[in-house]
């Protein structure tokens, strides 16, 4: 099981416990859930694509010079799917 799935699993189990428990036991389950969510955020950061920084998209500037149909030249931003991660925003 991948680390990501494992963390998801912990969160799901904690959710079930939060539903079923009361009082201090419920608070403990909420504590576990909070820690798992922190782990999840760290995992995302650690495994994000370095090329697009996890966005899955690469933007680049394209110069559109002045022409008959354009009064002034402009710089356009063009977005393309990141080739490194194929748009997933993750390594591997
Ligand atoms: Zn990428």
PDB file of the backbone (N, CA, C, O) and the ligand in Angstrom, with CONECT records:
HET     ZN  A 101       1
ATOM      1  N   UNK A   1       0.851  -1.201   0.000  1.00  0.00           N
ATOM      2  CA  UNK A   1       0.000   0.000   0.000  1.00  0.00           C
ATOM      3  C   UNK A   1       0.885   1.248   0.000  1.00  0.00           C
ATOM      4  O   UNK A   1       1.864   1.318   0.742  1.00  0.00           O
ATOM      5  N   UNK A   2       0.549   2.201  -0.807  1.00  0.00           N
ATOM      6  CA  UNK A   2       1.362   3.413  -0.841  1.00  0.00           C
ATOM      7  C   UNK A   2       1.114   4.243   0.413  1.00  0.00           C
ATOM      8  O   UNK A   2       0.102   4.092   1.097  1.00  0.00           O
ATOM      9  N   UNK A   3       2.062   5.114   0.687  1.00  0.00           N
ATOM     10  CA  UNK A   3       1.974   5.982   1.858  1.00  0.00           C
ATOM     11  C   UNK A   3       0.682   6.815   1.801  1.00  0.00           C
ATOM     12  O   UNK A   3       0.010   7.013   2.814  1.00  0.00           O
ATOM     13  N   UNK A   4       0.357   7.289   0.615  1.00  0.00           N
ATOM     14  CA  UNK A   4      -0.828   8.133   0.454  1.00  0.00           C
ATOM     15  C   UNK A   4      -2.109   7.385   0.814  1.00  0.00           C
ATOM     16  O   UNK A   4      -2.992   7.922   1.483  1.00  0.00           O
ATOM     17  N   UNK A   5      -2.195   6.122   0.351  1.00  0.00           N
ATOM     18  CA  UNK A   5      -3.381   5.310   0.642  1.00  0.00           C
ATOM     19  C   UNK A   5      -3.469   4.981   2.125  1.00  0.00           C
ATOM     20  O   UNK A   5      -4.548   4.947   2.717  1.00  0.00           O
ATOM     21  N   UNK A   6      -2.295   4.738   2.704  1.00  0.00           N
ATOM     22  CA  UNK A   6      -2.230   4.425   4.132  1.00  0.00           C
ATOM     23  C   UNK A   6      -2.783   5.578   4.964  1.00  0.00           C
ATOM     24  O   UNK A   6      -3.582   5.374   5.878  1.00  0.00           O
ATOM     25  N   UNK A   7      -2.352   6.776   4.636  1.00  0.00           N
ATOM     26  CA  UNK A   7      -2.813   7.953   5.386  1.00  0.00           C
ATOM     27  C   UNK A   7      -4.323   8.143   5.189  1.00  0.00           C
ATOM     28  O   UNK A   7      -5.049   8.441   6.138  1.00  0.00           O
ATOM     29  N   UNK A   8      -4.783   7.966   3.945  1.00  0.00           N
ATOM     30  CA  UNK A   8      -6.225   8.066   3.670  1.00  0.00           C
ATOM     31  C   UNK A   8      -7.012   7.091   4.521  1.00  0.00           C
ATOM     32  O   UNK A   8      -8.081   7.405   5.046  1.00  0.00           O
ATOM     33  N   UNK A   9      -6.447   5.892   4.642  1.00  0.00           N
ATOM     34  CA  UNK A   9      -7.063   4.842   5.442  1.00  0.00           C
ATOM     35  C   UNK A   9      -7.188   5.238   6.913  1.00  0.00           C
ATOM     36  O   UNK A   9      -8.227   5.026   7.539  1.00  0.00           O
ATOM     37  N   UNK A  10      -6.119   5.815   7.451  1.00  0.00           N
ATOM     38  CA  UNK A  10      -6.144   6.254   8.859  1.00  0.00           C
ATOM     39  C   UNK A  10      -7.243   7.296   9.055  1.00  0.00           C
ATOM     40  O   UNK A  10      -7.993   7.250  10.030  1.00  0.00           O
ATOM     41  N   UNK A  11      -7.324   8.234   8.113  1.00  0.00           N
ATOM     42  CA  UNK A  11      -8.339   9.293   8.224  1.00  0.00           C
ATOM     43  C   UNK A  11      -9.743   8.678   8.179  1.00  0.00           C
ATOM     44  O   UNK A  11     -10.631   9.084   8.928  1.00  0.00           O
ATOM     45  N   UNK A  12      -9.930   7.697   7.292  1.00  0.00           N
ATOM     46  CA  UNK A  12     -11.247   7.061   7.179  1.00  0.00           C
ATOM     47  C   UNK A  12     -11.620   6.317   8.459  1.00  0.00           C
ATOM     48  O   UNK A  12     -12.755   6.384   8.932  1.00  0.00           O
ATOM     49  N   UNK A  13     -10.633   5.607   9.004  1.00  0.00           N
ATOM     50  CA  UNK A  13     -10.878   4.884  10.262  1.00  0.00           C
ATOM     51  C   UNK A  13     -11.199   5.863  11.389  1.00  0.00           C
ATOM     52  O   UNK A  13     -12.097   5.616  12.194  1.00  0.00           O
ATOM     53  N   UNK A  14     -10.471   6.966  11.443  1.00  0.00           N
ATOM     54  CA  UNK A  14     -10.716   7.973  12.478  1.00  0.00           C
ATOM     55  C   UNK A  14     -12.118   8.558  12.316  1.00  0.00           C
ATOM     56  O   UNK A  14     -12.818   8.790  13.302  1.00  0.00           O
ATOM     57  N   UNK A  15     -12.519   8.794  11.073  1.00  0.00           N
ATOM     58  CA  UNK A  15     -13.872   9.320  10.804  1.00  0.00           C
ATOM     59  C   UNK A  15     -14.943   8.392  11.383  1.00  0.00           C
ATOM     60  O   UNK A  15     -15.916   8.842  11.988  1.00  0.00           O
ATOM     61  N   UNK A  16     -14.742   7.100  11.184  1.00  0.00           N
ATOM     62  CA  UNK A  16     -15.706   6.110  11.692  1.00  0.00           C
ATOM     63  C   UNK A  16     -15.766   6.176  13.219  1.00  0.00           C
ATOM     64  O   UNK A  16     -16.843   6.161  13.815  1.00  0.00           O
ATOM     65  N   UNK A  17     -14.576   6.249  13.840  1.00  0.00           N
ATOM     66  CA  UNK A  17     -14.526   6.322  15.306  1.00  0.00           C
ATOM     67  C   UNK A  17     -15.192   7.597  15.825  1.00  0.00           C
ATOM     68  O   UNK A  17     -15.906   7.571  16.827  1.00  0.00           O
ATOM     69  N   UNK A  18     -14.950   8.712  15.129  1.00  0.00           N
ATOM     70  CA  UNK A  18     -15.557   9.987  15.548  1.00  0.00           C
ATOM     71  C   UNK A  18     -17.083   9.871  15.516  1.00  0.00           C
ATOM     72  O   UNK A  18     -17.778  10.394  16.388  1.00  0.00           O
ATOM     73  N   UNK A  19     -17.586   9.178  14.498  1.00  0.00           N
ATOM     74  CA  UNK A  19     -19.031   8.964  14.384  1.00  0.00           C
ATOM     75  C   UNK A  19     -19.579   8.137  15.555  1.00  0.00           C
ATOM     76  O   UNK A  19     -20.655   8.409  16.088  1.00  0.00           O
ATOM     77  N   UNK A  20     -18.808   7.130  15.928  1.00  0.00           N
ATOM     78  CA  UNK A  20     -19.326   6.149  16.884  1.00  0.00           C
ATOM     79  C   UNK A  20     -19.034   6.452  18.339  1.00  0.00           C
ATOM     80  O   UNK A  20     -19.758   6.000  19.226  1.00  0.00           O
ATOM     81  N   UNK A  21     -17.981   7.212  18.594  1.00  0.00           N
ATOM     82  CA  UNK A  21     -17.572   7.435  19.981  1.00  0.00           C
ATOM     83  C   UNK A  21     -18.108   8.748  20.535  1.00  0.00           C
ATOM     84  O   UNK A  21     -18.592   9.615  19.807  1.00  0.00           O
ATOM     85  N   UNK A  22     -18.002   8.855  21.850  1.00  0.00           N
ATOM     86  CA  UNK A  22     -18.440  10.075  22.525  1.00  0.00           C
ATOM     87  C   UNK A  22     -17.391  10.523  23.525  1.00  0.00           C
ATOM     88  O   UNK A  22     -16.496   9.756  23.880  1.00  0.00           O
ATOM     89  N   UNK A  23     -17.498  11.743  23.973  1.00  0.00           N
ATOM     90  CA  UNK A  23     -16.661  12.251  25.053  1.00  0.00           C
ATOM     91  C   UNK A  23     -15.182  12.257  24.735  1.00  0.00           C
ATOM     92  O   UNK A  23     -14.765  12.621  23.635  1.00  0.00           O
ATOM     93  N   UNK A  24     -14.384  11.840  25.732  1.00  0.00           N
ATOM     94  CA  UNK A  24     -12.930  11.925  25.562  1.00  0.00           C
ATOM     95  C   UNK A  24     -12.432  10.956  24.491  1.00  0.00           C
ATOM     96  O   UNK A  24     -11.423  11.228  23.840  1.00  0.00           O
ATOM     97  N   UNK A  25     -13.128   9.820  24.298  1.00  0.00           N
ATOM     98  CA  UNK A  25     -12.708   8.871  23.259  1.00  0.00           C
ATOM     99  C   UNK A  25     -12.865   9.502  21.880  1.00  0.00           C
ATOM    100  O   UNK A  25     -12.023   9.338  20.997  1.00  0.00           O
ATOM    101  N   UNK A  26     -13.938  10.207  21.727  1.00  0.00           N
ATOM    102  CA  UNK A  26     -14.174  10.908  20.473  1.00  0.00           C
ATOM    103  C   UNK A  26     -13.102  11.979  20.247  1.00  0.00           C
ATOM    104  O   UNK A  26     -12.605  12.148  19.133  1.00  0.00           O
ATOM    105  N   UNK A  27     -12.758  12.689  21.309  1.00  0.00           N
ATOM    106  CA  UNK A  27     -11.708  13.714  21.195  1.00  0.00           C
ATOM    107  C   UNK A  27     -10.370  13.090  20.776  1.00  0.00           C
ATOM    108  O   UNK A  27      -9.619  13.666  19.989  1.00  0.00           O
ATOM    109  N   UNK A  28     -10.096  11.916  21.314  1.00  0.00           N
ATOM    110  CA  UNK A  28      -8.850  11.229  20.942  1.00  0.00           C
ATOM    111  C   UNK A  28      -8.869  10.839  19.464  1.00  0.00           C
ATOM    112  O   UNK A  28      -7.868  10.974  18.760  1.00  0.00           O
ATOM    113  N   UNK A  29     -10.005  10.362  19.016  1.00  0.00           N
ATOM    114  CA  UNK A  29     -10.138  10.008  17.599  1.00  0.00           C
ATOM    115  C   UNK A  29      -9.961  11.250  16.720  1.00  0.00           C
ATOM    116  O   UNK A  29      -9.359  11.183  15.648  1.00  0.00           O
ATOM    117  N   UNK A  30     -10.488  12.368  17.184  1.00  0.00           N
ATOM    118  CA  UNK A  30     -10.322  13.627  16.440  1.00  0.00           C
ATOM    119  C   UNK A  30      -8.856  14.054  16.406  1.00  0.00           C
ATOM    120  O   UNK A  30      -8.375  14.624  15.427  1.00  0.00           O
ATOM    121  N   UNK A  31      -8.159  13.758  17.513  1.00  0.00           N
ATOM    122  CA  UNK A  31      -6.722  14.050  17.567  1.00  0.00           C
ATOM    123  C   UNK A  31      -5.959  13.233  16.536  1.00  0.00           C
ATOM    124  O   UNK A  31      -5.080  13.753  15.849  1.00  0.00           O
ATOM    125  N   UNK A  32      -6.294  11.965  16.431  1.00  0.00           N
ATOM    126  CA  UNK A  32      -5.644  11.076  15.456  1.00  0.00           C
ATOM    127  C   UNK A  32      -5.914  11.575  14.031  1.00  0.00           C
ATOM    128  O   UNK A  32      -5.026  11.599  13.179  1.00  0.00           O
ATOM    129  N   UNK A  33      -7.152  11.966  13.809  1.00  0.00           N
ATOM    130  CA  UNK A  33      -7.529  12.481  12.495  1.00  0.00           C
ATOM    131  C   UNK A  33      -6.715  13.724  12.142  1.00  0.00           C
ATOM    132  O   UNK A  33      -6.237  13.865  11.017  1.00  0.00           O
ATOM    133  N   UNK A  34      -6.564  14.626  13.119  1.00  0.00           N
ATOM    134  CA  UNK A  34      -5.817  15.868  12.891  1.00  0.00           C
ATOM    135  C   UNK A  34      -4.358  15.575  12.538  1.00  0.00           C
ATOM    136  O   UNK A  34      -3.788  16.211  11.651  1.00  0.00           O
ATOM    137  N   UNK A  35      -3.758  14.610  13.236  1.00  0.00           N
ATOM    138  CA  UNK A  35      -2.368  14.241  12.955  1.00  0.00           C
ATOM    139  C   UNK A  35      -2.253  13.635  11.555  1.00  0.00           C
ATOM    140  O   UNK A  35      -1.318  13.934  10.813  1.00  0.00           O
ATOM    141  N   UNK A  36      -3.221  12.777  11.204  1.00  0.00           N
ATOM    142  CA  UNK A  36      -3.192  12.136   9.886  1.00  0.00           C
ATOM    143  C   UNK A  36      -3.319  13.173   8.772  1.00  0.00           C
ATOM    144  O   UNK A  36      -2.701  13.038   7.716  1.00  0.00           O
ATOM    145  N   UNK A  37      -4.125  14.208   9.016  1.00  0.00           N
ATOM    146  CA  UNK A  37      -4.281  15.254   8.003  1.00  0.00           C
ATOM    147  C   UNK A  37      -2.981  16.047   7.832  1.00  0.00           C
ATOM    148  O   UNK A  37      -2.623  16.442   6.723  1.00  0.00           O
ATOM    149  N   UNK A  38      -2.285  16.271   8.948  1.00  0.00           N
ATOM    150  CA  UNK A  38      -0.971  16.917   8.865  1.00  0.00           C
ATOM    151  C   UNK A  38       0.001  16.077   8.033  1.00  0.00           C
ATOM    152  O   UNK A  38       0.729  16.597   7.188  1.00  0.00           O
ATOM    153  N   UNK A  39      -0.006  14.771   8.292  1.00  0.00           N
ATOM    154  CA  UNK A  39       0.838  13.852   7.534  1.00  0.00           C
ATOM    155  C   UNK A  39       0.511  13.901   6.051  1.00  0.00           C
ATOM    156  O   UNK A  39       1.398  13.891   5.198  1.00  0.00           O
ATOM    157  N   UNK A  40      -0.784  13.954   5.767  1.00  0.00           N
ATOM    158  CA  UNK A  40      -1.251  13.984   4.384  1.00  0.00           C
ATOM    159  C   UNK A  40      -0.691  15.217   3.660  1.00  0.00           C
ATOM    160  O   UNK A  40      -0.243  15.131   2.516  1.00  0.00           O
ATOM    161  N   UNK A  41      -0.726  16.363   4.350  1.00  0.00           N
ATOM    162  CA  UNK A  41      -0.213  17.599   3.751  1.00  0.00           C
ATOM    163  C   UNK A  41       1.281  17.490   3.483  1.00  0.00           C
ATOM    164  O   UNK A  41       1.767  17.929   2.441  1.00  0.00           O
ATOM    165  N   UNK A  42       2.006  16.899   4.433  1.00  0.00           N
ATOM    166  CA  UNK A  42       3.451  16.740   4.254  1.00  0.00           C
ATOM    167  C   UNK A  42       3.761  15.799   3.095  1.00  0.00           C
ATOM    168  O   UNK A  42       4.686  16.020   2.313  1.00  0.00           O
ATOM    169  N   UNK A  43       2.957  14.741   3.012  1.00  0.00           N
ATOM    170  CA  UNK A  43       3.179  13.757   1.938  1.00  0.00           C
ATOM    171  C   UNK A  43       2.969  14.400   0.575  1.00  0.00           C
ATOM    172  O   UNK A  43       3.731  14.152  -0.359  1.00  0.00           O
ATOM    173  N   UNK A  44       1.942  15.221   0.464  1.00  0.00           N
ATOM    174  CA  UNK A  44       1.655  15.905  -0.802  1.00  0.00           C
ATOM    175  C   UNK A  44       2.828  16.794  -1.182  1.00  0.00           C
ATOM    176  O   UNK A  44       3.261  16.812  -2.334  1.00  0.00           O
ATOM    177  N   UNK A  45       3.343  17.539  -0.193  1.00  0.00           N
ATOM    178  CA  UNK A  45       4.473  18.442  -0.435  1.00  0.00           C
ATOM    179  C   UNK A  45       5.698  17.672  -0.895  1.00  0.00           C
ATOM    180  O   UNK A  45       6.386  18.076  -1.832  1.00  0.00           O
ATOM    181  N   UNK A  46       5.963  16.556  -0.225  1.00  0.00           N
ATOM    182  CA  UNK A  46       7.163  15.775  -0.503  1.00  0.00           C
ATOM    183  C   UNK A  46       7.109  15.122  -1.875  1.00  0.00           C
ATOM    184  O   UNK A  46       8.137  14.956  -2.533  1.00  0.00           O
ATOM    185  N   UNK A  47       5.908  14.754  -2.302  1.00  0.00           N
ATOM    186  CA  UNK A  47       5.796  14.011  -3.563  1.00  0.00           C
ATOM    187  C   UNK A  47       5.250  14.834  -4.724  1.00  0.00           C
ATOM    188  O   UNK A  47       4.846  14.291  -5.753  1.00  0.00           O
ATOM    189  N   UNK A  48       5.246  16.134  -4.544  1.00  0.00           N
ATOM    190  CA  UNK A  48       4.721  16.929  -5.664  1.00  0.00           C
ATOM    191  C   UNK A  48       5.761  17.065  -6.775  1.00  0.00           C
ATOM    192  O   UNK A  48       6.966  17.062  -6.523  1.00  0.00           O
ATOM    193  N   UNK A  49       5.278  17.182  -7.979  1.00  0.00           N
ATOM    194  CA  UNK A  49       6.135  17.319  -9.157  1.00  0.00           C
ATOM    195  C   UNK A  49       6.958  18.602  -9.037  1.00  0.00           C
ATOM    196  O   UNK A  49       6.420  19.674  -8.760  1.00  0.00           O
ATOM    197  N   UNK A  50       8.274  18.476  -9.252  1.00  0.00           N
ATOM    198  CA  UNK A  50       9.135  19.651  -9.109  1.00  0.00           C
ATOM    199  C   UNK A  50       9.012  20.583 -10.306  1.00  0.00           C
ATOM    200  O   UNK A  50       9.274  21.782 -10.214  1.00  0.00           O
ATOM    201  N   UNK A  51       8.614  20.012 -11.413  1.00  0.00           N
ATOM    202  CA  UNK A  51       8.524  20.797 -12.647  1.00  0.00           C
ATOM    203  C   UNK A  51       7.410  21.846 -12.567  1.00  0.00           C
ATOM    204  O   UNK A  51       7.615  23.009 -12.912  1.00  0.00           O
ATOM    205  N   UNK A  52       6.236  21.422 -12.108  1.00  0.00           N
ATOM    206  CA  UNK A  52       5.069  22.328 -12.093  1.00  0.00           C
ATOM    207  C   UNK A  52       4.669  22.695 -10.664  1.00  0.00           C
ATOM    208  O   UNK A  52       3.651  23.356 -10.458  1.00  0.00           O
ATOM    209  N   UNK A  53       5.461  22.270  -9.675  1.00  0.00           N
ATOM    210  CA  UNK A  53       5.191  22.507  -8.257  1.00  0.00           C
ATOM    211  C   UNK A  53       3.805  22.033  -7.824  1.00  0.00           C
ATOM    212  O   UNK A  53       3.148  22.657  -6.991  1.00  0.00           O
ATOM    213  N   UNK A  54       3.381  20.922  -8.407  1.00  0.00           N
ATOM    214  CA  UNK A  54       2.138  20.286  -7.989  1.00  0.00           C
ATOM    215  C   UNK A  54       0.879  20.786  -8.669  1.00  0.00           C
ATOM    216  O   UNK A  54      -0.213  20.283  -8.405  1.00  0.00           O
ATOM    217  N   UNK A  55       1.021  21.775  -9.546  1.00  0.00           N
ATOM    218  CA  UNK A  55      -0.187  22.316 -10.188  1.00  0.00           C
ATOM    219  C   UNK A  55      -0.630  21.466 -11.375  1.00  0.00           C
ATOM    220  O   UNK A  55      -1.797  21.500 -11.764  1.00  0.00           O
ATOM    221  N   UNK A  56       0.297  20.706 -11.948  1.00  0.00           N
ATOM    222  CA  UNK A  56      -0.023  19.901 -13.124  1.00  0.00           C
ATOM    223  C   UNK A  56      -0.027  20.685 -14.421  1.00  0.00           C
ATOM    224  O   UNK A  56      -0.253  20.138 -15.501  1.00  0.00           O
ATOM    225  N   UNK A  57       0.227  21.979 -14.293  1.00  0.00           N
ATOM    226  CA  UNK A  57       0.155  22.870 -15.460  1.00  0.00           C
ATOM    227  C   UNK A  57       1.421  23.719 -15.546  1.00  0.00           C
ATOM    228  O   UNK A  57       1.922  24.213 -14.536  1.00  0.00           O
ATOM    229  N   UNK A  58       1.919  23.877 -16.745  1.00  0.00           N
ATOM    230  CA  UNK A  58       3.066  24.760 -16.976  1.00  0.00           C
ATOM    231  C   UNK A  58       2.556  25.977 -17.750  1.00  0.00           C
ATOM    232  O   UNK A  58       1.960  25.843 -18.819  1.00  0.00           O
ATOM    233  N   UNK A  59       2.795  27.143 -17.203  1.00  0.00           N
ATOM    234  CA  UNK A  59       2.399  28.346 -17.940  1.00  0.00           C
ATOM    235  C   UNK A  59       3.638  29.001 -18.522  1.00  0.00           C
ATOM    236  O   UNK A  59       4.694  29.051 -17.892  1.00  0.00           O
ATOM    237  N   UNK A  60       3.487  29.492 -19.719  1.00  0.00           N
ATOM    238  CA  UNK A  60       4.609  30.197 -20.328  1.00  0.00           C
ATOM    239  C   UNK A  60       4.097  31.443 -21.038  1.00  0.00           C
ATOM    240  O   UNK A  60       2.955  31.497 -21.495  1.00  0.00           O
ATOM    241  N   UNK A  61       4.957  32.423 -21.115  1.00  0.00           N
ATOM    242  CA  UNK A  61       4.586  33.672 -21.766  1.00  0.00           C
ATOM    243  C   UNK A  61       4.843  33.581 -23.264  1.00  0.00           C
ATOM    244  O   UNK A  61       5.900  33.127 -23.702  1.00  0.00           O
ATOM    245  N   UNK A  62       3.866  34.017 -24.033  1.00  0.00           N
ATOM    246  CA  UNK A  62       4.019  34.043 -25.484  1.00  0.00           C
ATOM    247  C   UNK A  62       3.801  35.478 -25.948  1.00  0.00           C
ATOM    248  O   UNK A  62       2.776  36.098 -25.662  1.00  0.00           O
ATOM    249  N   UNK A  63       4.787  35.982 -26.666  1.00  0.00           N
ATOM    250  CA  UNK A  63       4.672  37.351 -27.162  1.00  0.00           C
ATOM    251  C   UNK A  63       3.770  37.391 -28.389  1.00  0.00           C
ATOM    252  O   UNK A  63       3.984  36.647 -29.346  1.00  0.00           O
ATOM    253  N   UNK A  64       2.766  38.257 -28.360  1.00  0.00           N
ATOM    254  CA  UNK A  64       1.897  38.457 -29.527  1.00  0.00           C
ATOM    255  C   UNK A  64       2.172  39.869 -30.042  1.00  0.00           C
ATOM    256  O   UNK A  64       1.631  40.850 -29.532  1.00  0.00           O
ATOM    257  N   UNK A  65       3.004  39.946 -31.038  1.00  0.00           N
ATOM    258  CA  UNK A  65       3.410  41.281 -31.500  1.00  0.00           C
ATOM    259  C   UNK A  65       2.271  42.054 -32.183  1.00  0.00           C
ATOM    260  O   UNK A  65       1.262  41.492 -32.611  1.00  0.00           O
ATOM    261  N   UNK A  66       2.483  43.325 -32.258  1.00  0.00           N
ATOM    262  CA  UNK A  66       1.534  44.199 -32.948  1.00  0.00           C
ATOM    263  C   UNK A  66       1.362  43.724 -34.388  1.00  0.00           C
ATOM    264  O   UNK A  66       2.328  43.333 -35.043  1.00  0.00           O
ATOM    265  N   UNK A  67       0.117  43.762 -34.874  1.00  0.00           N
ATOM    266  CA  UNK A  67      -0.119  43.341 -36.255  1.00  0.00           C
ATOM    267  C   UNK A  67      -1.313  44.105 -36.804  1.00  0.00           C
ATOM    268  O   UNK A  67      -1.834  45.009 -36.151  1.00  0.00           O
ATOM    269  N   UNK A  68      -1.740  43.743 -37.996  1.00  0.00           N
ATOM    270  CA  UNK A  68      -2.906  44.423 -38.584  1.00  0.00           C
ATOM    271  C   UNK A  68      -4.152  44.237 -37.720  1.00  0.00           C
ATOM    272  O   UNK A  68      -4.986  45.138 -37.626  1.00  0.00           O
ATOM    273  N   UNK A  69      -4.274  43.080 -37.094  1.00  0.00           N
ATOM    274  CA  UNK A  69      -5.451  42.798 -36.283  1.00  0.00           C
ATOM    275  C   UNK A  69      -5.263  43.172 -34.814  1.00  0.00           C
ATOM    276  O   UNK A  69      -6.202  43.062 -34.025  1.00  0.00           O
ATOM    277  N   UNK A  70      -4.054  43.617 -34.436  1.00  0.00           N
ATOM    278  CA  UNK A  70      -3.798  43.941 -33.027  1.00  0.00           C
ATOM    279  C   UNK A  70      -3.132  45.311 -32.928  1.00  0.00           C
ATOM    280  O   UNK A  70      -2.103  45.571 -33.551  1.00  0.00           O
ATOM    281  N   UNK A  71      -3.749  46.178 -32.129  1.00  0.00           N
ATOM    282  CA  UNK A  71      -3.238  47.546 -32.007  1.00  0.00           C
ATOM    283  C   UNK A  71      -1.870  47.605 -31.327  1.00  0.00           C
ATOM    284  O   UNK A  71      -0.948  48.282 -31.781  1.00  0.00           O
ATOM    285  N   UNK A  72      -1.780  46.862 -30.213  1.00  0.00           N
ATOM    286  CA  UNK A  72      -0.508  46.852 -29.482  1.00  0.00           C
ATOM    287  C   UNK A  72      -0.068  45.423 -29.225  1.00  0.00           C
ATOM    288  O   UNK A  72      -0.890  44.516 -29.091  1.00  0.00           O
ATOM    289  N   UNK A  73       1.246  45.239 -29.158  1.00  0.00           N
ATOM    290  CA  UNK A  73       1.779  43.922 -28.838  1.00  0.00           C
ATOM    291  C   UNK A  73       1.483  43.580 -27.393  1.00  0.00           C
ATOM    292  O   UNK A  73       1.542  44.454 -26.528  1.00  0.00           O
ATOM    293  N   UNK A  74       1.163  42.318 -27.114  1.00  0.00           N
ATOM    294  CA  UNK A  74       0.889  41.891 -25.745  1.00  0.00           C
ATOM    295  C   UNK A  74       1.657  40.609 -25.435  1.00  0.00           C
ATOM    296  O   UNK A  74       2.096  39.887 -26.331  1.00  0.00           O
ATOM    297  N   UNK A  75       1.802  40.354 -24.145  1.00  0.00           N
ATOM    298  CA  UNK A  75       2.357  39.073 -23.704  1.00  0.00           C
ATOM    299  C   UNK A  75       1.178  38.226 -23.204  1.00  0.00           C
ATOM    300  O   UNK A  75       0.474  38.609 -22.269  1.00  0.00           O
ATOM    301  N   UNK A  76       0.983  37.083 -23.840  1.00  0.00           N
ATOM    302  CA  UNK A  76      -0.091  36.174 -23.451  1.00  0.00           C
ATOM    303  C   UNK A  76       0.475  35.062 -22.578  1.00  0.00           C
ATOM    304  O   UNK A  76       1.597  34.603 -22.795  1.00  0.00           O
ATOM    305  N   UNK A  77      -0.295  34.636 -21.604  1.00  0.00           N
ATOM    306  CA  UNK A  77       0.123  33.491 -20.808  1.00  0.00           C
ATOM    307  C   UNK A  77      -0.592  32.251 -21.354  1.00  0.00           C
ATOM    308  O   UNK A  77      -1.819  32.200 -21.435  1.00  0.00           O
ATOM    309  N   UNK A  78       0.213  31.263 -21.723  1.00  0.00           N
ATOM    310  CA  UNK A  78      -0.370  30.042 -22.267  1.00  0.00           C
ATOM    311  C   UNK A  78      -0.142  28.894 -21.296  1.00  0.00           C
ATOM    312  O   UNK A  78       0.976  28.691 -20.823  1.00  0.00           O
ATOM    313  N   UNK A  79      -1.193  28.144 -20.999  1.00  0.00           N
ATOM    314  CA  UNK A  79      -1.091  27.029 -20.063  1.00  0.00           C
ATOM    315  C   UNK A  79      -1.051  25.714 -20.837  1.00  0.00           C
ATOM    316  O   UNK A  79      -1.806  25.518 -21.790  1.00  0.00           O
ATOM    317  N   UNK A  80      -0.162  24.818 -20.417  1.00  0.00           N
ATOM    318  CA  UNK A  80      -0.080  23.485 -21.015  1.00  0.00           C
ATOM    319  C   UNK A  80       0.078  22.458 -19.914  1.00  0.00           C
ATOM    320  O   UNK A  80       0.639  22.743 -18.856  1.00  0.00           O
ATOM    321  N   UNK A  81      -0.418  21.267 -20.169  1.00  0.00           N
ATOM    322  CA  UNK A  81      -0.270  20.178 -19.203  1.00  0.00           C
ATOM    323  C   UNK A  81       1.209  19.878 -18.981  1.00  0.00           C
ATOM    324  O   UNK A  81       1.972  19.775 -19.942  1.00  0.00           O
ATOM    325  N   UNK A  82       1.607  19.741 -17.755  1.00  0.00           N
ATOM    326  CA  UNK A  82       3.002  19.436 -17.414  1.00  0.00           C
ATOM    327  C   UNK A  82       3.381  18.067 -17.994  1.00  0.00           C
ATOM    328  O   UNK A  82       2.694  17.070 -17.773  1.00  0.00           O
ATOM    329  N   UNK A  83       4.496  18.047 -18.745  1.00  0.00           N
ATOM    330  CA  UNK A  83       4.906  16.784 -19.386  1.00  0.00           C
ATOM    331  C   UNK A  83       5.579  15.840 -18.398  1.00  0.00           C
ATOM    332  O   UNK A  83       5.608  14.626 -18.600  1.00  0.00           O
ATOM    333  N   UNK A  84       6.113  16.408 -17.339  1.00  0.00           N
ATOM    334  CA  UNK A  84       6.832  15.605 -16.339  1.00  0.00           C
ATOM    335  C   UNK A  84       5.871  14.670 -15.580  1.00  0.00           C
ATOM    336  O   UNK A  84       6.166  13.491 -15.384  1.00  0.00           O
ATOM    337  N   UNK A  85       4.724  15.213 -15.161  1.00  0.00           N
ATOM    338  CA  UNK A  85       3.800  14.428 -14.326  1.00  0.00           C
ATOM    339  C   UNK A  85       2.485  14.141 -15.073  1.00  0.00           C
ATOM    340  O   UNK A  85       1.574  13.527 -14.518  1.00  0.00           O
ATOM    341  N   UNK A  86       2.397  14.583 -16.309  1.00  0.00           N
ATOM    342  CA  UNK A  86       1.197  14.402 -17.137  1.00  0.00           C
ATOM    343  C   UNK A  86      -0.054  14.980 -16.478  1.00  0.00           C
ATOM    344  O   UNK A  86      -1.156  14.447 -16.614  1.00  0.00           O
ATOM    345  N   UNK A  87       0.147  16.069 -15.770  1.00  0.00           N
ATOM    346  CA  UNK A  87      -0.994  16.794 -15.192  1.00  0.00           C
ATOM    347  C   UNK A  87      -1.441  16.338 -13.817  1.00  0.00           C
ATOM    348  O   UNK A  87      -2.382  16.891 -13.247  1.00  0.00           O
ATOM    349  N   UNK A  88      -0.756  15.313 -13.275  1.00  0.00           N
ATOM    350  CA  UNK A  88      -1.186  14.827 -11.954  1.00  0.00           C
ATOM    351  C   UNK A  88      -0.631  15.697 -10.830  1.00  0.00           C
ATOM    352  O   UNK A  88      -1.192  15.722  -9.734  1.00  0.00           O
ATOM    353  N   UNK A  89       0.465  16.411 -11.089  1.00  0.00           N
ATOM    354  CA  UNK A  89       1.086  17.241 -10.074  1.00  0.00           C
ATOM    355  C   UNK A  89       1.922  16.453  -9.082  1.00  0.00           C
ATOM    356  O   UNK A  89       2.374  16.993  -8.073  1.00  0.00           O
ATOM    357  N   UNK A  90       2.129  15.163  -9.374  1.00  0.00           N
ATOM    358  CA  UNK A  90       2.865  14.307  -8.444  1.00  0.00           C
ATOM    359  C   UNK A  90       4.033  13.603  -9.112  1.00  0.00           C
ATOM    360  O   UNK A  90       4.037  13.390 -10.324  1.00  0.00           O
ATOM    361  N   UNK A  91       5.028  13.242  -8.304  1.00  0.00           N
ATOM    362  CA  UNK A  91       6.146  12.433  -8.790  1.00  0.00           C
ATOM    363  C   UNK A  91       5.665  11.021  -9.115  1.00  0.00           C
ATOM    364  O   UNK A  91       4.567  10.626  -8.724  1.00  0.00           O
ATOM    365  N   UNK A  92       6.490  10.268  -9.831  1.00  0.00           N
ATOM    366  CA  UNK A  92       6.216   8.869 -10.223  1.00  0.00           C
ATOM    367  C   UNK A  92       5.248   8.839 -11.406  1.00  0.00           C
ATOM    368  O   UNK A  92       4.891   7.763 -11.885  1.00  0.00           O
TER     369      UNK A  92
HETATM  370 ZN    ZN A 101       4.235  18.386 -13.161  1.00  0.00          ZN
END
